[in-house]
Amino acid sequence: MSRCELTGKSAVVKNLVSHSNIKTKSRALPNIQKKRIFSRSLNQMVRLQLATSAIRDMEHMGGFDQFIVQQDDAALSKRALAIKSRIKKKINTSKKN
């Protein structure tokens, strides 16, 4: 099952209801894309599976680094958590200098 690595968005089960009120189960899959995103603080490209809604939110918030730092850890995947910790470490070392 595909899942966004930043927001945790995944497939949901829903009912298609006909005119005669017959309910048919179906799945709504999120639009997941494999993307390479540039991290300014790490100065390198990062490859993640993202929902297109997360990509739009990222652009609205001002970039990948700001978006991932503000995300809660429960929604992030293991790879995204590792990237987030590297970004935080890099930001903290640059503030000290």
C-alpha positions as CSV (number, residue, x, y, z in Angstrom):
1,M,0.0,0.0,0.0
2,S,1.4,3.4,-0.9
3,R,1.8,6.0,1.8
4,C,3.1,9.5,1.9
5,E,6.3,9.6,3.8
6,L,5.8,13.2,5.2
7,T,2.1,13.3,6.0
8,G,1.2,9.7,6.5
9,K,-1.6,10.0,4.0
10,S,-2.7,6.5,2.8
11,A,-5.7,4.7,1.2
12,V,-9.1,5.1,2.7
13,V,-12.2,2.8,2.4
14,K,-15.4,4.5,1.3
15,N,-18.9,3.5,0.2
16,L,-20.3,4.2,-3.2
17,V,-24.0,4.8,-2.6
18,S,-26.3,4.2,-5.6
19,H,-29.7,5.8,-6.2
20,S,-31.4,2.7,-4.6
21,N,-29.1,3.2,-1.6
22,I,-27.0,0.1,-2.3
23,K,-23.6,0.5,-0.7
24,T,-20.6,-0.8,-2.6
25,K,-17.2,-0.6,-0.9
26,S,-14.3,1.0,-2.8
27,R,-10.8,2.3,-2.0
28,A,-9.6,5.9,-2.6
29,L,-5.9,5.9,-3.2
30,P,-3.8,9.1,-2.6
31,N,-1.8,10.5,-5.5
32,I,1.6,9.3,-4.5
33,Q,4.7,10.4,-6.5
34,K,8.3,9.5,-6.2
35,K,10.1,12.8,-6.0
36,R,13.6,14.1,-5.6
37,I,13.5,17.2,-3.5
38,F,16.4,19.6,-2.8
39,S,17.2,20.3,0.8
40,R,18.8,23.7,1.2
41,S,20.3,23.0,4.6
42,L,21.8,19.6,3.6
43,N,22.7,21.0,0.2
44,Q,21.7,17.7,-1.5
45,M,18.7,16.0,-3.2
46,V,16.5,13.7,-1.1
47,R,14.3,11.0,-2.7
48,L,10.9,10.5,-1.0
49,Q,7.4,9.2,-1.9
50,L,5.1,12.1,-1.4
51,A,1.4,12.9,-1.9
52,T,0.8,15.7,-4.4
53,S,-1.1,17.6,-1.6
54,A,2.1,17.4,0.5
55,I,4.1,18.9,-2.4
56,R,1.7,21.8,-2.6
57,D,1.8,22.3,1.1
58,M,5.6,22.3,1.0
59,E,5.6,25.1,-1.6
60,H,3.1,27.1,0.4
61,M,5.2,26.8,3.6
62,G,8.4,28.0,2.0
63,G,10.3,24.8,1.1
64,F,11.1,21.3,2.1
65,D,13.3,22.1,5.2
66,Q,10.7,24.3,6.9
67,F,7.9,21.8,6.1
68,I,9.7,18.7,7.5
69,V,10.9,20.5,10.6
70,Q,7.3,21.5,11.5
71,Q,5.8,18.0,10.8
72,D,5.1,15.9,13.9
73,D,7.2,12.7,14.2
74,A,4.2,10.4,14.3
75,A,3.3,11.1,10.7
76,L,6.8,10.7,9.3
77,S,8.3,7.5,8.0
78,K,11.7,6.2,9.3
79,R,13.5,7.6,6.3
80,A,11.9,11.0,6.8
81,L,12.7,11.0,10.5
82,A,16.3,10.4,9.7
83,I,16.3,13.3,7.2
84,K,14.6,15.5,9.7
85,S,17.2,14.8,12.4
86,R,20.0,15.5,9.9
87,I,18.4,18.8,9.0
88,K,17.9,19.8,12.6
89,K,21.5,19.0,13.4
90,K,22.7,21.0,10.5
91,I,20.5,24.0,11.5
92,N,21.7,23.9,15.1
93,T,25.4,23.7,14.1
94,S,25.0,26.7,11.7
95,K,23.3,28.7,14.4
96,K,26.2,28.1,16.8
97,N,28.7,29.4,14.2
